[in-house]
Amino acid sequence: MKIGFDGKRAANNFTGLGNYSRSLIAQLASFFPQNQYLVYTPKIKDRPQVTNFLKDKQIKVCMPQNPGLLWRTSGIKKQLISDKVDLFHGLSHEIPLGIDKTGIASIVTIHDLIFLKFPQYFKIIDRFIYKLKAKYACRHADRIVAISECTKRDIISFFNISPDKIDVVYQSCDDSFKADADAKFNETVRAKFSLPANYILNVGTIETRKNLVTLIKALKNVDPIYKLVVVGRKTGYMELVNQEIDKLELRERVIFLQNVPFNELPAIYQMAKVLAYPSLYEGFGIPIIEAMYSKVPVVAATGSCLEEAGGNKSLYVSPLDHAALASAINQIIANPQLQQQMITEGLTYVKKFDNEVIANDMINVYNTTLSAKNN
């Protein structure tokens, strides 16, 4: 197969959607080297994640000479036809307009529909554009990949799409989270960020949906030798977080880290005692599997897809119940036997997100799509 990908985020984004794009393409190239993998992008950012990804000989970058504003929306089709691409995969919610008229098979990955589930967290113009692109892609792509059963349910509900058109293919995380801990390197990272001996970890953008205020409230009732380390970009929601920290007199127990180099993030995970992830809603919840691969017990919120990511041996609480969250954290940190059980069974559970499993699942979707298209 000759497979084309929308490479905008693979080549320019360094958080969730970029990581998903790079890891999926790299996994496919590794396990199915007989195929050709073409990554279409109008520009490339010079960052280690991108340059290392593009070193793979199986992956070819395709850049337009004169992309124009509408290249990804429409102009790319000429290039796909010229390159004789068999299948195009829109990796994040969109496909080119009219691709269904070109004879090229198409797939779109839908990560979440949070902009429809929680519209109050998004600007009106952003919601309009996101909905327009996602709805068009779901209606006109040959098949849809949802990254969780939760997202699949939302696609069916909001866009009235037949469940038979949707495949659930989970995602993995970067291999660096799966490597055994390097004690010397970890201690270097600990010293760099002045990390305490005992801490609870929270990873993600500091925004309303991630629900950090509830975790701050829970911290008040967690064993005081434990601090909270928060890794993520700050937004306007930080004002509410700071108010709660000051109200509860927890300033000395909360550490905020921003712009952490990606190669140092696994060390921060591996040295944590618990990952607390009380997000109100997610499409999948990558920090949960990063934690489990890192041998860290997880406490997460009910109500979206987090039980899919964490399995039945992680602990779950209602997202706004800070007392239950504190109780769950205390239950783990007070019980070494429970910690070890959660670590051991978590490592078994996350095998379903291993690279080879994900690559096989996705290549099966490609084969099914092409077969249907050609018959």
N, C-alpha and C positions, 0 to 999 in steps of 0.2 A: 504493500500500500504506500501511496504518497499522501501524507497527512499534513495539512496546513493548520496552523494555530494562530489565533489572535494573540500576538506577542506583546501588546502594549504594556501589560502589567508584568509579564515575565522579564522584560528588559528595563523596566523603570520603577517598579513598585517593590518596597522592601518589607512590607508587612503581610497580612493574611493572603490577599489575592495574588500578590507577586510570588510568595512562597509556594502557594498551591500550584500556580502555573509552572514554575521552574521544576518543582519536585515531580509533578506528574509527567512532564515531557522527559525529564532525565530518567525516570523509572521506565517509561516506555522504550526509550532508546537503549537502556541497559538490558532489558529482558527480551526485547523484540528488535534486535539490530537489523533484521532483514528489511524493515520498513524505512522509508525516508521521512524525516521530520523537518518541516519548514516552518520557521517562526517569523511571522510578518509583523514588523514594527516600524513606525516612521522615525524613531530615534532610540538610542541606547545610552543609558547612564553608566558612567565608568565607576562601578562599585564592585568589590570582590565577589558578592553573590552572583552578579551578572557575568562578569568575566570568567569566573570558574565554570559556570553553567554552560557558557558558549564555547568552552574548550572542547566539548564532546564532539568527536568527529562525525557522529551520526546526526548532529543538529546543524541545520543550515539557516543562517539569518537572511531574510529577504527584506530589503529596504527600498522603498520607492524613490525615484529621482526627484519627483515633485509631488509630494503627498497631498498637499492641499487640506483644507479643513474637513472635507467630507470623504477623505480617503478610506478610513476605517468603516464608514457607514455605507459607502457605495463603490468608490474607485478601486478598492482592493479586488473586486471581482475580476477585472481584466487581467490582473496579475495571476490570480488563482487559475483562470482559464489558460493563460499562457504557460504556466508552470505545470499544467495537466494534473492538478491536484485531484485525488479521488474523494477525499473527505476533508471538510473544514470543521474545526472545533472552536467554537466561541467559549473561551474559558471563564468568562465572567459576565453572564446575563445578556449578552447581545450577539447578534450575527449580522452580516451585511444585508441591507435591503435588497430583496430580489434574488438572493442566492438560490432559492428554491426553483428559479427559472433557468438556472445555468446547467443543470444536470449533475452538479457537484453535491454529494451527500453532505448533510450538515447536522451538527450536534451542538447544543448549548448546555453549559453548566449553570445551574441556578444555585447559588450559595444560601440565600435566604430572601425572604420578602418582608424584612423587618420594617421597611419604609411603608408598607401597607398595614402591618400588624400594630406598629406604634408610630403613626404618622406625626404625632406631636413632637417627635425628636428630629424632624427633618424640615428643611425649608420647602415652601410650596413648589418653587420651580424645580428643586431637586427631585421631589416626589413625582412630579409630572414627568420629568425626563426618565427617571428610573422605571416608572410604570410603563411608559411608552415602549422603551427598549425591551424590557423583560417580557411584556405581554406579546409584542411582535415576535420575539425570538421563540417563545413557547408555542405560538400558533404556527409558525412557519418553519421551524427546524424539523428535521426528520425524526429526531429523538431528543429527549431531554434527560440530562443527568442531574439528579438532586443529590446533595452531599449528605442527606440524612432522611430518614422516614418522616421526620417532623417537617422538613422543607417540602418533601413530596406532598404531604397533606395540605400544606399552604398553597402550593401550585394548583392542586385540584380545586381547592376552595375558592381562591381569588380569581383564577383565570378559567375555571370550568374546563379543565383539560382532562382527557381520559387517563386514568391511572395506567392503562396499558402502554401509553406513550412514554412513560417515565421510568428510568432505571435509577436505583439508588446505588451510587458508588461512593464509598467513604473516601476520606483523604488521610494521608499519613502526615508525619512531621519530618523535619530535617534530621538526617542521620546523626548529626552531632548530639542529639538528645538520647540516642540509643547506645552511645559509646560508654564504656566503663569509665567511672570517675578517675581523673588524674588528680590525686590528692595535692600534689605540689602546686599545680596550676590553680586548683580550687582555692587554696590558701592565698595565692597571689591575688586572686579576684576578691577574696574576702577582705584582704588588707586594703586593696584599692578603693573599695566602696564602704569600708568600715562596717562590715556586716557583723552582727552579733552571733554568738554561739548558737542561740536558739531563736528561730524566727518562723513565722507564718508568711507564706508568699501569696501575692496576688499579681496577676499579669494581665494587662489590657488597657486600652485607652480609658482615661479617667473621665467618663461621661455618664449621664443619668442611667442609661440602660444597664451599665455594668454594676451599678448598685453598691458602690464602695461605702456609702454612708451606713448601710446596714452592717457591713463588716466592721466599720469603726465602732458602731454601737455594741457589736458582739465582743470586740476586743476588750472593752471595759470589764467583761466578766470572764476573760481568759486568764489563765495562770500568768501573773505579772512578770515572770522571768522571760516570757515570750514577747518579742517585738513583731511588728508587721512591716514587711518590705513590699512596697508597691512599685512595680515596673510598668511604666506606661506614659504616654503623652498626656499632658494636662489640657483641659478645656475649661469653659466657663463653669462647669459643674464643680470644679475644684473649690470654688467659694463656699459651697454647701459643705463639702468635705472638711475644709478648714474650720468652719463654724462648729461642726460636730466634734472635731478633735479638741478644740479649745474648750468647748462646753464640758466635755468629759475629762479634761485635763490629761490628755494622752499624747501631748506633743513630743515627749521624750521616747515614746514607744512606737512612733511611726516614722519610717524612712522612705523617702520618695527617690526613685532613680529614673532618669530620663536619658535617652540616647545611649543606651548600653550597647556596646559593640556586639554584633550577633554571635561572634565566637565565644563571648564570655557569658552569654545568657544560660547555656546548659549548666555551667558551674553554679550559677545562682539558684537554679532549680535543684541541683543535686545536694546542695547544702541546707535546703529548707526542710523543715519537719513536716509541714502540711501545706498543700495548695488549697486555698479557700477561693471559691469562684461562684459567688452568689448572683450571677448575671440574671436579669429578668427574662432575657430571651436571646437565643443564639441560633445560628444555622447549623453549627456543629460543635464548636468548643475546643479548638486546637490546644489551648493551654492544658486541658485535662489529659490528653494523650501525651503531651510533652512531659507532664509530671509523672505519669505512670511509667513511661519509658525511663525516666530519671530516678525511679524507685522512691517516689514520694506519694504518700497517701493523699486522697482527694476528698474534699467536702464541697458539694455543688448544690445548685438550686433545682427544684422541680419546676415543671411548667413548660419546658421546650424540648430540646434535643439532648440535654446534658447527660441524661441517663443512658442514652445510646453511646455517647463517647466514653463514659466512665464505668459502664457495666454494673452488675449487681453487688459488687463488693466495695464500691465507693459509697460514701454516705451522702444523703440528700435531705435538704430541708426546704420548707416554703421560703421563697426568696426574700420576703420582708420580715421573717420571724428571727430577729437578732438573738433572742434567747435560745432558740433551738440551734442556731448556728454556733453560738458560744458553747453550748452543751456538746455538740458533735465534735468540735475542735478539742475541747477538754477531754472527751472520751478517748480520742486518738493519742494525744500527747501524754496521757496518764497511763497508757497501756502498751508497753513494748511488744507484747504478744500480738495484740490487734494490729499494731503498726506493721509487723512482719507479715502477718496474714494478708493485709491489704496490699503490701508491696508484692508479695509472691503471686497472689491471685490477679493483681493488676497487670503484672508482666505476662501472665497467661492470656488475659483478656485482650491486651493490645496487639496480640499476634494477628488479630483480624484486620489490623491497620498496617501490617507489614508491607513493604514496597512491592514484593512480588504478588501478593494478594490483590493489591489495588491495581497494579499494572495488568494482571490477568483479567480482572473484572472489567477494566476499561477497554481492553482490546476485544473482549467479547461483545461489548456494546458496539464497537466500530464494525466488527465483522457482521453482526446482526443487521446493522443499519445499511451497510453496503450491499449485503445480500438482498434485503428487501427493496433497495433502490434499483438494483439491476434486474429484478424479476418482474 
